[in-house]
Amino acid sequence: ARALSKLTSKEKEQLIVHSDQGFHFTHYSFRNKLDREGVTQSMSRKGNCLDNAPIESFFGHLKDLLDLKDCKNLQDIKKEVTKKINYYNHRRPQLGLKKMPPSEYRRHLLGPF
């Protein structure tokens, strides 16, 4: 509730809260609060932990990469997150992708046209 109070109406409309279907995320009061604030709620399919695996892995890496200590406002955080996502997608080698970043691996898979 305190975090939402710091956002503008437009920022709340752009916000997506993703979770599993745990009790606290499906509870009427939580869902109603998001709805009243104009926030979109997204959930994994019931009983399918595999829905969360790729995004949990990504967010784990993203949290390791982020450096938020110099961020003074939401714009600074957005810039830092965008910068690190670009690094993750276009420059960070990944062992499971033949030591290539995702964008390079995708080009490798598609081959020349």
Biopython code that builds the backbone (N, CA, C, O; Angstrom):
import numpy as np
from Bio.PDB.StructureBuilder import StructureBuilder

atoms = [
    (1, "ALA", "N", (0.834, -1.193, 0.000)),
    (1, "ALA", "CA", (0.000, 0.000, 0.000)),
    (1, "ALA", "C", (0.876, 1.254, 0.000)),
    (1, "ALA", "O", (0.588, 2.212, -0.717)),
    (2, "ARG", "N", (1.945, 1.249, 0.802)),
    (2, "ARG", "CA", (2.806, 2.435, 0.831)),
    (2, "ARG", "C", (3.504, 2.639, -0.505)),
    (2, "ARG", "O", (3.653, 3.773, -0.963)),
    (3, "ALA", "N", (3.934, 1.547, -1.135)),
    (3, "ALA", "CA", (4.616, 1.662, -2.432)),
    (3, "ALA", "C", (3.662, 2.218, -3.476)),
    (3, "ALA", "O", (4.045, 3.079, -4.268)),
    (4, "LEU", "N", (2.420, 1.737, -3.488)),
    (4, "LEU", "CA", (1.443, 2.229, -4.459)),
    (4, "LEU", "C", (1.141, 3.708, -4.250)),
    (4, "LEU", "O", (0.889, 4.430, -5.216)),
    (5, "SER", "N", (1.164, 4.163, -3.014)),
    (5, "SER", "CA", (0.848, 5.565, -2.731)),
    (5, "SER", "C", (1.890, 6.518, -3.309)),
    (5, "SER", "O", (1.624, 7.711, -3.456)),
    (6, "LYS", "N", (3.063, 6.006, -3.634)),
    (6, "LYS", "CA", (4.132, 6.844, -4.196)),
    (6, "LYS", "C", (4.073, 6.942, -5.713)),
    (6, "LYS", "O", (4.837, 7.696, -6.315)),
    (7, "LEU", "N", (3.163, 6.180, -6.342)),
    (7, "LEU", "CA", (3.059, 6.161, -7.797)),
    (7, "LEU", "C", (1.940, 7.068, -8.281)),
    (7, "LEU", "O", (0.941, 7.262, -7.589)),
    (8, "THR", "N", (2.115, 7.619, -9.468)),
    (8, "THR", "CA", (1.053, 8.395, -10.091)),
    (8, "THR", "C", (0.006, 7.431, -10.647)),
    (8, "THR", "O", (0.248, 6.228, -10.744)),
    (9, "SER", "N", (-1.144, 7.962, -11.006)),
    (9, "SER", "CA", (-2.201, 7.132, -11.594)),
    (9, "SER", "C", (-1.711, 6.464, -12.872)),
    (9, "SER", "O", (-1.997, 5.291, -13.110)),
    (10, "LYS", "N", (-0.972, 7.208, -13.695)),
    (10, "LYS", "CA", (-0.450, 6.645, -14.947)),
    (10, "LYS", "C", (0.537, 5.511, -14.668)),
    (10, "LYS", "O", (0.511, 4.485, -15.347)),
    (11, "GLU", "N", (1.401, 5.693, -13.677)),
    (11, "GLU", "CA", (2.365, 4.646, -13.327)),
    (11, "GLU", "C", (1.643, 3.397, -12.823)),
    (11, "GLU", "O", (2.050, 2.277, -13.133)),
    (12, "LYS", "N", (0.577, 3.584, -12.048)),
    (12, "LYS", "CA", (-0.196, 2.440, -11.563)),
    (12, "LYS", "C", (-0.852, 1.702, -12.720)),
    (12, "LYS", "O", (-0.901, 0.472, -12.719)),
    (13, "GLU", "N", (-1.354, 2.432, -13.702)),
    (13, "GLU", "CA", (-1.991, 1.797, -14.859)),
    (13, "GLU", "C", (-1.001, 0.988, -15.679)),
    (13, "GLU", "O", (-1.396, 0.026, -16.338)),
    (14, "GLN", "N", (0.277, 1.352, -15.656)),
    (14, "GLN", "CA", (1.311, 0.644, -16.407)),
    (14, "GLN", "C", (1.913, -0.518, -15.616)),
    (14, "GLN", "O", (2.656, -1.330, -16.168)),
    (15, "LEU", "N", (1.595, -0.593, -14.338)),
    (15, "LEU", "CA", (2.175, -1.600, -13.453)),
    (15, "LEU", "C", (1.482, -2.947, -13.617)),
    (15, "LEU", "O", (0.256, -3.018, -13.693)),
    (16, "ILE", "N", (2.274, -4.010, -13.670)),
    (16, "ILE", "CA", (1.760, -5.380, -13.687)),
    (16, "ILE", "C", (2.404, -6.116, -12.515)),
    (16, "ILE", "O", (3.629, -6.183, -12.417)),
    (17, "VAL", "N", (1.581, -6.664, -11.633)),
    (17, "VAL", "CA", (2.063, -7.447, -10.505)),
    (17, "VAL", "C", (1.886, -8.917, -10.870)),
    (17, "VAL", "O", (0.763, -9.399, -11.018)),
    (18, "HIS", "N", (3.010, -9.627, -11.014)),
    (18, "HIS", "CA", (2.958, -11.048, -11.380)),
    (18, "HIS", "C", (3.278, -11.886, -10.156)),
    (18, "HIS", "O", (4.192, -11.567, -9.395)),
    (19, "SER", "N", (2.518, -12.968, -9.968)),
    (19, "SER", "CA", (2.739, -13.836, -8.816)),
    (19, "SER", "C", (2.256, -15.246, -9.139)),
    (19, "SER", "O", (1.703, -15.508, -10.208)),
    (20, "ASP", "N", (2.481, -16.138, -8.191)),
    (20, "ASP", "CA", (1.855, -17.447, -8.279)),
    (20, "ASP", "C", (0.441, -17.320, -7.704)),
    (20, "ASP", "O", (-0.010, -16.213, -7.413)),
    (21, "GLN", "N", (-0.249, -18.430, -7.543)),
    (21, "GLN", "CA", (-1.610, -18.365, -7.033)),
    (21, "GLN", "C", (-1.680, -18.670, -5.541)),
    (21, "GLN", "O", (-2.616, -19.316, -5.070)),
    (22, "GLY", "N", (-0.685, -18.200, -4.812)),
    (22, "GLY", "CA", (-0.677, -18.364, -3.357)),
    (22, "GLY", "C", (-1.853, -17.647, -2.715)),
    (22, "GLY", "O", (-2.431, -16.731, -3.300)),
    (23, "PHE", "N", (-2.201, -18.072, -1.509)),
    (23, "PHE", "CA", (-3.362, -17.555, -0.799)),
    (23, "PHE", "C", (-3.367, -16.029, -0.719)),
    (23, "PHE", "O", (-4.391, -15.399, -0.985)),
    (24, "HIS", "N", (-2.237, -15.435, -0.355)),
    (24, "HIS", "CA", (-2.188, -13.993, -0.165)),
    (24, "HIS", "C", (-2.371, -13.230, -1.480)),
    (24, "HIS", "O", (-2.840, -12.091, -1.458)),
    (25, "PHE", "N", (-2.013, -13.829, -2.630)),
    (25, "PHE", "CA", (-2.181, -13.146, -3.915)),
    (25, "PHE", "C", (-3.581, -13.319, -4.494)),
    (25, "PHE", "O", (-4.006, -12.528, -5.336)),
    (26, "THR", "N", (-4.303, -14.353, -4.046)),
    (26, "THR", "CA", (-5.655, -14.588, -4.540)),
    (26, "THR", "C", (-6.718, -14.075, -3.566)),
    (26, "THR", "O", (-7.909, -14.095, -3.876)),
    (27, "HIS", "N", (-6.287, -13.619, -2.398)),
    (27, "HIS", "CA", (-7.232, -13.135, -1.390)),
    (27, "HIS", "C", (-7.973, -11.905, -1.914)),
    (27, "HIS", "O", (-7.399, -11.048, -2.587)),
    (28, "TYR", "N", (-9.255, -11.845, -1.586)),
    (28, "TYR", "CA", (-10.117, -10.760, -2.042)),
    (28, "TYR", "C", (-9.527, -9.384, -1.737)),
    (28, "TYR", "O", (-9.537, -8.506, -2.600)),
    (29, "SER", "N", (-9.018, -9.188, -0.534)),
    (29, "SER", "CA", (-8.529, -7.854, -0.158)),
    (29, "SER", "C", (-7.341, -7.417, -1.021)),
    (29, "SER", "O", (-7.243, -6.247, -1.391)),
    (30, "PHE", "N", (-6.439, -8.351, -1.342)),
    (30, "PHE", "CA", (-5.280, -8.022, -2.180)),
    (30, "PHE", "C", (-5.726, -7.702, -3.601)),
    (30, "PHE", "O", (-5.329, -6.690, -4.179)),
    (31, "ARG", "N", (-6.561, -8.586, -4.156)),
    (31, "ARG", "CA", (-7.035, -8.383, -5.531)),
    (31, "ARG", "C", (-7.859, -7.105, -5.645)),
    (31, "ARG", "O", (-7.739, -6.369, -6.625)),
    (32, "ASN", "N", (-8.692, -6.845, -4.646)),
    (32, "ASN", "CA", (-9.524, -5.649, -4.642)),
    (32, "ASN", "C", (-8.664, -4.386, -4.572)),
    (32, "ASN", "O", (-8.951, -3.399, -5.250)),
    (33, "LYS", "N", (-7.619, -4.416, -3.761)),
    (33, "LYS", "CA", (-6.711, -3.263, -3.633)),
    (33, "LYS", "C", (-6.055, -2.957, -4.990)),
    (33, "LYS", "O", (-6.019, -1.802, -5.414)),
    (34, "LEU", "N", (-5.541, -3.987, -5.665)),
    (34, "LEU", "CA", (-4.933, -3.769, -6.978)),
    (34, "LEU", "C", (-5.953, -3.208, -7.960)),
    (34, "LEU", "O", (-5.652, -2.289, -8.722)),
    (35, "ASP", "N", (-7.149, -3.762, -7.939)),
    (35, "ASP", "CA", (-8.208, -3.309, -8.845)),
    (35, "ASP", "C", (-8.560, -1.847, -8.583)),
    (35, "ASP", "O", (-8.662, -1.058, -9.522)),
    (36, "ARG", "N", (-8.746, -1.480, -7.317)),
    (36, "ARG", "CA", (-9.074, -0.083, -6.965)),
    (36, "ARG", "C", (-7.971, 0.876, -7.407)),
    (36, "ARG", "O", (-8.249, 2.010, -7.796)),
    (37, "GLU", "N", (-6.725, 0.420, -7.346)),
    (37, "GLU", "CA", (-5.584, 1.269, -7.708)),
    (37, "GLU", "C", (-5.306, 1.283, -9.209)),
    (37, "GLU", "O", (-4.461, 2.048, -9.673)),
    (38, "GLY", "N", (-6.012, 0.439, -9.976)),
    (38, "GLY", "CA", (-5.810, 0.402, -11.425)),
    (38, "GLY", "C", (-4.608, -0.412, -11.853)),
    (38, "GLY", "O", (-4.104, -0.243, -12.963)),
    (39, "VAL", "N", (-4.141, -1.299, -10.978)),
    (39, "VAL", "CA", (-2.968, -2.126, -11.250)),
    (39, "VAL", "C", (-3.425, -3.459, -11.843)),
    (39, "VAL", "O", (-4.394, -4.056, -11.373)),
    (40, "THR", "N", (-2.723, -3.918, -12.877)),
    (40, "THR", "CA", (-3.024, -5.209, -13.506)),
    (40, "THR", "C", (-2.363, -6.328, -12.715)),
    (40, "THR", "O", (-1.197, -6.230, -12.333)),
    (41, "GLN", "N", (-3.123, -7.391, -12.474)),
    (41, "GLN", "CA", (-2.575, -8.547, -11.784)),
    (41, "GLN", "C", (-2.399, -9.689, -12.777)),
    (41, "GLN", "O", (-3.280, -9.947, -13.597)),
    (42, "SER", "N", (-1.267, -10.367, -12.704)),
    (42, "SER", "CA", (-0.950, -11.496, -13.562)),
    (42, "SER", "C", (-0.535, -12.655, -12.669)),
    (42, "SER", "O", (0.197, -12.470, -11.697)),
    (43, "MET", "N", (-1.012, -13.863, -13.005)),
    (43, "MET", "CA", (-0.651, -15.037, -12.209)),
    (43, "MET", "C", (-0.264, -16.197, -13.107)),
    (43, "MET", "O", (-0.743, -16.334, -14.232)),
    (44, "SER", "N", (0.617, -17.023, -12.574)),
    (44, "SER", "CA", (0.953, -18.274, -13.242)),
    (44, "SER", "C", (-0.255, -19.189, -13.189)),
    (44, "SER", "O", (-1.143, -19.018, -12.355)),
    (45, "ARG", "N", (-0.280, -20.165, -14.089)),
    (45, "ARG", "CA", (-1.376, -21.137, -14.068)),
    (45, "ARG", "C", (-1.319, -21.947, -12.777)),
    (45, "ARG", "O", (-0.241, -22.217, -12.247)),
    (46, "LYS", "N", (-2.467, -22.323, -12.289)),
    (46, "LYS", "CA", (-2.574, -23.068, -11.041)),
    (46, "LYS", "C", (-1.797, -24.384, -11.114)),
    (46, "LYS", "O", (-1.955, -25.171, -12.048)),
    (47, "GLY", "N", (-0.965, -24.595, -10.113)),
    (47, "GLY", "CA", (-0.239, -25.851, -9.992)),
    (47, "GLY", "C", (0.862, -26.052, -11.009)),
    (47, "GLY", "O", (1.373, -27.164, -11.143)),
    (48, "ASN", "N", (1.248, -24.999, -11.738)),
    (48, "ASN", "CA", (2.272, -25.155, -12.757)),
    (48, "ASN", "C", (3.487, -24.303, -12.399)),
    (48, "ASN", "O", (3.612, -23.162, -12.843)),
    (49, "CYS", "N", (4.369, -24.867, -11.600)),
    (49, "CYS", "CA", (5.554, -24.131, -11.172)),
    (49, "CYS", "C", (6.481, -23.812, -12.343)),
    (49, "CYS", "O", (7.312, -22.908, -12.251)),
    (50, "LEU", "N", (6.341, -24.551, -13.443)),
    (50, "LEU", "CA", (7.205, -24.299, -14.605)),
    (50, "LEU", "C", (6.926, -22.941, -15.234)),
    (50, "LEU", "O", (7.800, -22.384, -15.899)),
    (51, "ASP", "N", (5.728, -22.396, -15.039)),
    (51, "ASP", "CA", (5.428, -21.056, -15.539)),
    (51, "ASP", "C", (6.385, -20.033, -14.952)),
    (51, "ASP", "O", (6.792, -19.091, -15.632)),
    (52, "ASN", "N", (6.743, -20.220, -13.687)),
    (52, "ASN", "CA", (7.573, -19.241, -13.000)),
    (52, "ASN", "C", (9.069, -19.444, -13.207)),
    (52, "ASN", "O", (9.841, -18.502, -13.030)),
    (53, "ALA", "N", (9.494, -20.636, -13.575)),
    (53, "ALA", "CA", (10.931, -20.946, -13.610)),
    (53, "ALA", "C", (11.753, -19.972, -14.464)),
    (53, "ALA", "O", (12.744, -19.436, -13.968)),
    (54, "PRO", "N", (11.385, -19.720, -15.726)),
    (54, "PRO", "CA", (12.220, -18.818, -16.530)),
    (54, "PRO", "C", (12.265, -17.392, -15.990)),
    (54, "PRO", "O", (13.321, -16.759, -15.981)),
    (55, "ILE", "N", (11.118, -16.889, -15.539)),
    (55, "ILE", "CA", (11.102, -15.506, -15.054)),
    (55, "ILE", "C", (11.804, -15.395, -13.703)),
    (55, "ILE", "O", (12.453, -14.386, -13.427)),
    (56, "GLU", "N", (11.681, -16.422, -12.855)),
    (56, "GLU", "CA", (12.395, -16.407, -11.581)),
    (56, "GLU", "C", (13.899, -16.393, -11.820)),
    (56, "GLU", "O", (14.628, -15.670, -11.142)),
    (57, "SER", "N", (14.363, -17.180, -12.773)),
    (57, "SER", "CA", (15.780, -17.207, -13.116)),
    (57, "SER", "C", (16.235, -15.833, -13.613)),
    (57, "SER", "O", (17.267, -15.316, -13.186)),
    (58, "PHE", "N", (15.447, -15.251, -14.524)),
    (58, "PHE", "CA", (15.788, -13.931, -15.058)),
    (58, "PHE", "C", (15.857, -12.891, -13.941)),
    (58, "PHE", "O", (16.825, -12.135, -13.853)),
    (59, "PHE", "N", (14.823, -12.852, -13.081)),
    (59, "PHE", "CA", (14.809, -11.852, -12.015)),
    (59, "PHE", "C", (15.948, -12.067, -11.025)),
    (59, "PHE", "O", (16.484, -11.102, -10.479)),
    (60, "GLY", "N", (16.321, -13.316, -10.791)),
    (60, "GLY", "CA", (17.473, -13.584, -9.932)),
    (60, "GLY", "C", (18.733, -12.958, -10.500)),
    (60, "GLY", "O", (19.497, -12.313, -9.781)),
    (61, "HIS", "N", (18.944, -13.153, -11.801)),
    (61, "HIS", "CA", (20.117, -12.543, -12.451)),
    (61, "HIS", "C", (20.009, -11.024, -12.464)),
    (61, "HIS", "O", (20.990, -10.325, -12.209)),
    (62, "LEU", "N", (18.818, -10.515, -12.760)),
    (62, "LEU", "CA", (18.629, -9.066, -12.813)),
    (62, "LEU", "C", (18.940, -8.431, -11.461)),
    (62, "LEU", "O", (19.605, -7.396, -11.399)),
    (63, "LYS", "N", (18.466, -9.042, -10.384)),
    (63, "LYS", "CA", (18.738, -8.491, -9.045)),
    (63, "LYS", "C", (20.230, -8.492, -8.747)),
    (63, "LYS", "O", (20.728, -7.587, -8.077)),
    (64, "ASP", "N", (20.953, -9.501, -9.239)),
    (64, "ASP", "CA", (22.405, -9.529, -9.045)),
    (64, "ASP", "C", (23.096, -8.410, -9.817)),
    (64, "ASP", "O", (24.110, -7.879, -9.364)),
    (65, "LEU", "N", (22.556, -8.049, -10.976)),
    (65, "LEU", "CA", (23.174, -7.040, -11.833)),
    (65, "LEU", "C", (22.848, -5.607, -11.418)),
    (65, "LEU", "O", (23.664, -4.705, -11.608)),
    (66, "LEU", "N", (21.667, -5.395, -10.858)),
    (66, "LEU", "CA", (21.210, -4.035, -10.558)),
    (66, "LEU", "C", (22.063, -3.349, -9.502)),
    (66, "LEU", "O", (22.478, -3.959, -8.517)),
    (67, "ASP", "N", (22.313, -2.075, -9.732)),
    (67, "ASP", "CA", (23.011, -1.234, -8.766)),
    (67, "ASP", "C", (22.133, 0.001, -8.552)),
    (67, "ASP", "O", (22.203, 0.958, -9.323)),
    (68, "LEU", "N", (21.318, -0.023, -7.517)),
    (68, "LEU", "CA", (20.320, 1.031, -7.303)),
    (68, "LEU", "C", (20.743, 2.070, -6.274)),
    (68, "LEU", "O", (19.969, 2.974, -5.960)),
    (69, "LYS", "N", (21.956, 1.958, -5.743)),
    (69, "LYS", "CA", (22.343, 2.851, -4.641)),
    (69, "LYS", "C", (22.363, 4.329, -5.037)),
    (69, "LYS", "O", (22.154, 5.189, -4.182)),
    (70, "ASP", "N", (22.607, 4.642, -6.302)),
    (70, "ASP", "CA", (22.640, 6.039, -6.725)),
    (70, "ASP", "C", (21.307, 6.511, -7.310)),
    (70, "ASP", "O", (21.195, 7.664, -7.729)),
    (71, "CYS", "N", (20.309, 5.649, -7.344)),
    (71, "CYS", "CA", (19.002, 6.029, -7.884)),
    (71, "CYS", "C", (18.275, 6.911, -6.878)),
    (71, "CYS", "O", (18.165, 6.575, -5.699)),
    (72, "LYS", "N", (17.780, 8.046, -7.366)),
    (72, "LYS", "CA", (17.117, 8.995, -6.485)),
    (72, "LYS", "C", (15.606, 9.031, -6.676)),
    (72, "LYS", "O", (14.884, 9.562, -5.832)),
    (73, "ASN", "N", (15.123, 8.464, -7.790)),
    (73, "ASN", "CA", (13.686, 8.498, -8.063)),
    (73, "ASN", "C", (13.325, 7.348, -9.007)),
    (73, "ASN", "O", (14.185, 6.570, -9.420)),
    (74, "LEU", "N", (12.043, 7.262, -9.336)),
    (74, "LEU", "CA", (11.566, 6.171, -10.182)),
    (74, "LEU", "C", (12.194, 6.214, -11.572)),
    (74, "LEU", "O", (12.483, 5.163, -12.145)),
    (75, "GLN", "N", (12.409, 7.400, -12.123)),
    (75, "GLN", "CA", (13.046, 7.519, -13.452)),
    (75, "GLN", "C", (14.446, 6.927, -13.440)),
    (75, "GLN", "O", (14.834, 6.230, -14.378)),
    (76, "ASP", "N", (15.214, 7.203, -12.373)),
    (76, "ASP", "CA", (16.566, 6.640, -12.256)),
    (76, "ASP", "C", (16.512, 5.114, -12.201)),
    (76, "ASP", "O", (17.345, 4.438, -12.804)),
    (77, "ILE", "N", (15.532, 4.575, -11.478)),
    (77, "ILE", "CA", (15.385, 3.121, -11.374)),
    (77, "ILE", "C", (15.026, 2.536, -12.736)),
    (77, "ILE", "O", (15.577, 1.511, -13.137)),
    (78, "LYS", "N", (14.100, 3.188, -13.451)),
    (78, "LYS", "CA", (13.714, 2.702, -14.782)),
    (78, "LYS", "C", (14.910, 2.674, -15.726)),
    (78, "LYS", "O", (15.075, 1.725, -16.492)),
    (79, "LYS", "N", (15.744, 3.708, -15.676)),
    (79, "LYS", "CA", (16.939, 3.760, -16.530)),
    (79, "LYS", "C", (17.903, 2.628, -16.190)),
    (79, "LYS", "O", (18.442, 1.977, -17.085)),
    (80, "GLU", "N", (18.118, 2.396, -14.901)),
    (80, "GLU", "CA", (19.036, 1.339, -14.465)),
    (80, "GLU", "C", (18.505, -0.028, -14.871)),
    (80, "GLU", "O", (19.265, -0.865, -15.359)),
    (81, "VAL", "N", (17.214, -0.267, -14.679)),
    (81, "VAL", "CA", (16.631, -1.559, -15.047)),
    (81, "VAL", "C", (16.728, -1.767, -16.556)),
    (81, "VAL", "O", (17.099, -2.851, -17.006)),
    (82, "THR", "N", (16.399, -0.744, -17.341)),
    (82, "THR", "CA", (16.481, -0.840, -18.805)),
    (82, "THR", "C", (17.916, -1.127, -19.242)),
    (82, "THR", "O", (18.151, -1.960, -20.118)),
    (83, "LYS", "N", (18.858, -0.441, -18.634)),
    (83, "LYS", "CA", (20.279, -0.646, -18.966)),
    (83, "LYS", "C", (20.702, -2.091, -18.690)),
    (83, "LYS", "O", (21.383, -2.704, -19.511)),
    (84, "LYS", "N", (20.303, -2.631, -17.546)),
    (84, "LYS", "CA", (20.702, -3.990, -17.184)),
    (84, "LYS", "C", (19.965, -5.034, -18.022)),
    (84, "LYS", "O", (20.547, -6.070, -18.344)),
    (85, "ILE", "N", (18.714, -4.795, -18.383)),
    (85, "ILE", "CA", (17.992, -5.724, -19.252)),
    (85, "ILE", "C", (18.643, -5.749, -20.630)),
    (85, "ILE", "O", (18.781, -6.815, -21.231)),
    (86, "ASN", "N", (19.040, -4.594, -21.131)),
    (86, "ASN", "CA", (19.751, -4.549, -22.417)),
    (86, "ASN", "C", (21.070, -5.307, -22.333)),
    (86, "ASN", "O", (21.428, -6.038, -23.256)),
    (87, "TYR", "N", (21.789, -5.138, -21.235)),
    (87, "TYR", "CA", (23.036, -5.885, -21.038)),
    (87, "TYR", "C", (22.744, -7.390, -21.037)),
    (87, "TYR", "O", (23.431, -8.157, -21.713)),
    (88, "TYR", "N", (21.738, -7.806, -20.288)),
    (88, "TYR", "CA", (21.379, -9.224, -20.172)),
    (88, "TYR", "C", (21.019, -9.807, -21.543)),
    (88, "TYR", "O", (21.441, -10.916, -21.874)),
    (89, "ASN", "N", (20.256, -9.078, -22.326)),
    (89, "ASN", "CA", (19.780, -9.578, -23.618)),
    (89, "ASN", "C", (20.808, -9.489, -24.748)),
    (89, "ASN", "O", (20.786, -10.307, -25.667)),
    (90, "HIS", "N", (21.707, -8.502, -24.687)),
    (90, "HIS", "CA", (22.568, -8.238, -25.842)),
    (90, "HIS", "C", (24.069, -8.421, -25.611)),
    (90, "HIS", "O", (24.827, -8.491, -26.579)),
    (91, "ARG", "N", (24.521, -8.501, -24.348)),
    (91, "ARG", "CA", (25.963, -8.605, -24.132)),
    (91, "ARG", "C", (26.384, -9.706, -23.160)),
    (91, "ARG", "O", (27.503, -10.209, -23.259)),
    (92, "ARG", "N", (25.522, -10.089, -22.231)),
    (92, "ARG", "CA", (25.908, -11.051, -21.193)),
    (92, "ARG", "C", (25.924, -12.473, -21.744)),
    (92, "ARG", "O", (24.874, -12.996, -22.117)),
    (93, "PRO", "N", (27.104, -13.115, -21.803)),
    (93, "PRO", "CA", (27.164, -14.498, -22.280)),
    (93, "PRO", "C", (26.462, -15.432, -21.294)),
    (93, "PRO", "O", (26.548, -15.246, -20.080)),
    (94, "GLN", "N", (25.765, -16.442, -21.831)),
    (94, "GLN", "CA", (25.048, -17.389, -20.985)),
    (94, "GLN", "C", (25.458, -18.815, -21.352)),
    (94, "GLN", "O", (25.419, -19.207, -22.518)),
    (95, "LEU", "N", (25.841, -19.561, -20.359)),
    (95, "LEU", "CA", (26.337, -20.913, -20.599)),
    (95, "LEU", "C", (25.334, -21.781, -21.353)),
    (95, "LEU", "O", (25.722, -22.520, -22.258)),
    (96, "GLY", "N", (24.073, -21.706, -21.002)),
    (96, "GLY", "CA", (23.052, -22.525, -21.645)),
    (96, "GLY", "C", (22.764, -22.129, -23.081)),
    (96, "GLY", "O", (22.041, -22.835, -23.784)),
    (97, "LEU", "N", (23.318, -21.010, -23.525)),
    (97, "LEU", "CA", (23.119, -20.526, -24.899)),
    (97, "LEU", "C", (24.444, -20.499, -25.656)),
    (97, "LEU", "O", (24.719, -19.569, -26.414)),
    (98, "LYS", "N", (25.254, -21.521, -25.444)),
    (98, "LYS", "CA", (26.563, -21.638, -26.097)),
    (98, "LYS", "C", (27.443, -20.411, -25.853)),
    (98, "LYS", "O", (28.173, -19.962, -26.737)),
    (99, "LYS", "N", (27.354, -19.884, -24.637)),
    (99, "LYS", "CA", (28.136, -18.714, -24.201)),
    (99, "LYS", "C", (27.837, -17.460, -25.017)),
    (99, "LYS", "O", (28.700, -16.597, -25.180)),
    (100, "MET", "N", (26.604, -17.363, -25.529)),
    (100, "MET", "CA", (26.174, -16.179, -26.282)),
    (100, "MET", "C", (25.071, -15.471, -25.510)),
    (100, "MET", "O", (24.345, -16.104, -24.744)),
    (101, "PRO", "N", (24.939, -14.152, -25.706)),
    (101, "PRO", "CA", (23.772, -13.475, -25.138)),
    (101, "PRO", "C", (22.511, -13.900, -25.915)),
    (101, "PRO", "O", (22.623, -14.351, -27.055)),
    (102, "PRO", "N", (21.328, -13.767, -25.326)),
    (102, "PRO", "CA", (20.101, -14.220, -25.992)),
    (102, "PRO", "C", (19.900, -13.681, -27.411)),
    (102, "PRO", "O", (19.499, -14.435, -28.298)),
    (103, "SER", "N", (20.166, -12.410, -27.641)),
    (103, "SER", "CA", (19.939, -11.849, -28.982)),
    (103, "SER", "C", (20.862, -12.493, -30.020)),
    (103, "SER", "O", (20.446, -12.748, -31.151)),
    (104, "GLU", "N", (22.107, -12.752, -29.637)),
    (104, "GLU", "CA", (23.047, -13.398, -30.562)),
    (104, "GLU", "C", (22.660, -14.857, -30.797)),
    (104, "GLU", "O", (22.735, -15.353, -31.921)),
    (105, "TYR", "N", (22.250, -15.536, -29.735)),
    (105, "TYR", "CA", (21.846, -16.932, -29.861)),
    (105, "TYR", "C", (20.620, -17.057, -30.773)),
    (105, "TYR", "O", (20.530, -17.994, -31.566)),
    (106, "ARG", "N", (19.690, -16.125, -30.662)),
    (106, "ARG", "CA", (18.499, -16.135, -31.523)),
    (106, "ARG", "C", (18.916, -15.999, -32.996)),
    (106, "ARG", "O", (18.399, -16.708, -33.859)),
    (107, "ARG", "N", (19.851, -15.085, -33.273)),
    (107, "ARG", "CA", (20.341, -14.921, -34.653)),
    (107, "ARG", "C", (21.054, -16.199, -35.112)),
    (107, "ARG", "O", (20.927, -16.603, -36.268)),
    (108, "HIS", "N", (21.802, -16.831, -34.206)),
    (108, "HIS", "CA", (22.500, -18.079, -34.514)),
    (108, "HIS", "C", (21.495, -19.181, -34.893)),
    (108, "HIS", "O", (21.720, -19.931, -35.842)),
    (109, "LEU", "N", (20.391, -19.272, -34.146)),
    (109, "LEU", "CA", (19.377, -20.291, -34.418)),
    (109, "LEU", "C", (18.649, -20.049, -35.744)),
    (109, "LEU", "O", (18.350, -20.987, -36.483)),
    (110, "LEU", "N", (18.369, -18.770, -36.031)),
    (110, "LEU", "CA", (17.631, -18.445, -37.234)),
    (110, "LEU", "C", (18.481, -18.553, -38.489)),
    (110, "LEU", "O", (17.968, -18.819, -39.576)),
    (111, "GLY", "N", (19.785, -18.344, -38.333)),
    (111, "GLY", "CA", (20.690, -18.459, -39.476)),
    (111, "GLY", "C", (20.446, -17.356, -40.509)),
    (111, "GLY", "O", (19.597, -16.487, -40.314)),
    (112, "PRO", "N", (21.201, -17.404, -41.604)),
    (112, "PRO", "CA", (21.032, -16.365, -42.645)),
    (112, "PRO", "C", (19.720, -16.550, -43.400)),
    (112, "PRO", "O", (19.235, -17.667, -43.577)),
    (113, "PHE", "N", (19.173, -15.447, -43.830)),
    (113, "PHE", "CA", (17.918, -15.485, -44.599)),
    (113, "PHE", "C", (18.202, -15.451, -46.072)),
    (113, "PHE", "O", (17.273, -15.475, -46.880)),
]
sb = StructureBuilder()
sb.init_structure("model")
sb.init_model(0)
sb.init_chain("A")
sb.init_seg("    ")
for serial, (resi, resn, name, xyz) in enumerate(atoms, 1):
    if name == "N":
        sb.init_residue(resn, " ", resi, " ")
    sb.init_atom(name, np.array(xyz, "f"), 0.0, 1.0, " ", f" {name:<3s}", serial, name[0])
structure = sb.get_structure()
